[in-house]
Amino acid sequence: MALRIKSAQKKHRQSIKKRARNNFVRTTLKSKTKLFNAAIEEKDVEKANERLKEIISAYDQAATKGVIHARNASRHISRFSKKVHNLSLNAAT
């Protein structure tokens, strides 16, 4: 069904662009999460800290842009930080 009203056509074009942007951000978040989890699995504290900085930045940016909810980003960041903290405690002992 073709849209006949100009404003509806424009809104449709905008939604297509927004969906593409949001999908890109979501896939980037997933990729960074996988890299972070790989660093945790390797039990490499330095690498995990480096990945943590990247992933915190990515989640904050996604929340700012409205791709994900702010509480969703906060919850994920908290869980990632907790994993790194536990890893550093285990590495120290």
C-alpha positions as CSV (number, residue, x, y, z in Angstrom):
1,M,0.0,0.0,0.0
2,A,1.6,3.2,-1.1
3,L,1.4,6.2,1.1
4,R,-0.5,9.1,-0.5
5,I,0.0,11.9,2.0
6,K,3.3,13.8,1.8
7,S,3.8,13.9,5.5
8,A,3.2,10.2,5.8
9,Q,5.7,9.6,3.0
10,K,8.3,11.7,4.7
11,K,7.7,10.0,8.1
12,H,8.1,6.6,6.4
13,R,11.5,7.7,4.9
14,Q,12.6,9.0,8.3
15,S,11.6,5.8,10.0
16,I,13.6,3.7,7.5
17,K,16.7,5.8,8.2
18,K,16.2,5.6,11.9
19,R,15.7,1.9,11.9
20,A,19.0,1.4,9.9
21,R,20.9,3.6,12.4
22,N,19.4,1.8,15.4
23,N,20.2,-1.6,14.0
24,F,23.8,-0.5,13.4
25,V,24.1,0.7,17.0
26,R,22.5,-2.5,18.4
27,T,24.8,-4.8,16.4
28,T,27.8,-2.7,17.5
29,L,26.7,-3.2,21.1
30,K,26.4,-7.0,20.6
31,S,29.8,-7.2,19.0
32,K,31.5,-5.2,21.8
33,T,29.7,-7.4,24.3
34,K,31.1,-10.5,22.7
35,L,34.6,-9.1,22.7
36,F,34.2,-8.1,26.4
37,N,32.9,-11.6,27.3
38,A,35.8,-13.2,25.4
39,A,38.2,-11.1,27.5
40,I,36.5,-12.2,30.7
41,E,36.7,-15.9,29.6
42,E,40.4,-15.5,29.0
43,K,40.7,-14.0,32.5
44,D,42.8,-11.2,31.2
45,V,42.2,-8.3,33.6
46,E,43.9,-5.6,31.5
47,K,42.1,-6.5,28.3
48,A,38.8,-6.7,30.2
49,N,39.3,-3.2,31.7
50,E,40.1,-1.9,28.2
51,R,37.0,-3.5,26.8
52,L,34.9,-2.2,29.7
53,K,35.8,1.4,28.9
54,E,34.8,0.8,25.3
55,I,31.5,-0.9,26.2
56,I,30.5,1.7,28.8
57,S,31.0,4.4,26.2
58,A,29.0,2.5,23.6
59,Y,26.1,1.9,26.0
60,D,26.0,5.5,27.2
61,Q,26.0,6.7,23.7
62,A,23.2,4.4,22.7
63,A,21.1,5.5,25.7
64,T,21.8,9.2,24.8
65,K,20.6,8.6,21.3
66,G,17.5,6.8,22.4
67,V,18.4,3.5,20.8
68,I,18.1,1.8,24.2
69,H,16.5,3.0,27.5
70,A,18.8,4.7,30.0
71,R,18.0,2.1,32.7
72,N,18.8,-0.7,30.3
73,A,22.2,0.8,29.6
74,S,22.8,1.4,33.3
75,R,21.9,-2.2,34.2
76,H,24.2,-3.6,31.5
77,I,27.1,-1.3,32.6
78,S,26.6,-2.4,36.2
79,R,26.8,-6.0,35.3
80,F,29.9,-5.6,33.1
81,S,31.6,-3.6,35.9
82,K,30.7,-6.3,38.4
83,K,32.3,-9.0,36.2
84,V,35.5,-7.1,35.9
85,H,35.6,-6.4,39.6
86,N,35.1,-10.1,40.4
87,L,37.8,-11.0,37.8
88,S,40.3,-8.6,39.4
89,L,39.5,-10.0,42.8
90,N,40.1,-13.6,41.6
91,A,43.3,-12.6,39.8
92,A,44.7,-11.0,43.0
93,T,44.2,-14.3,45.0
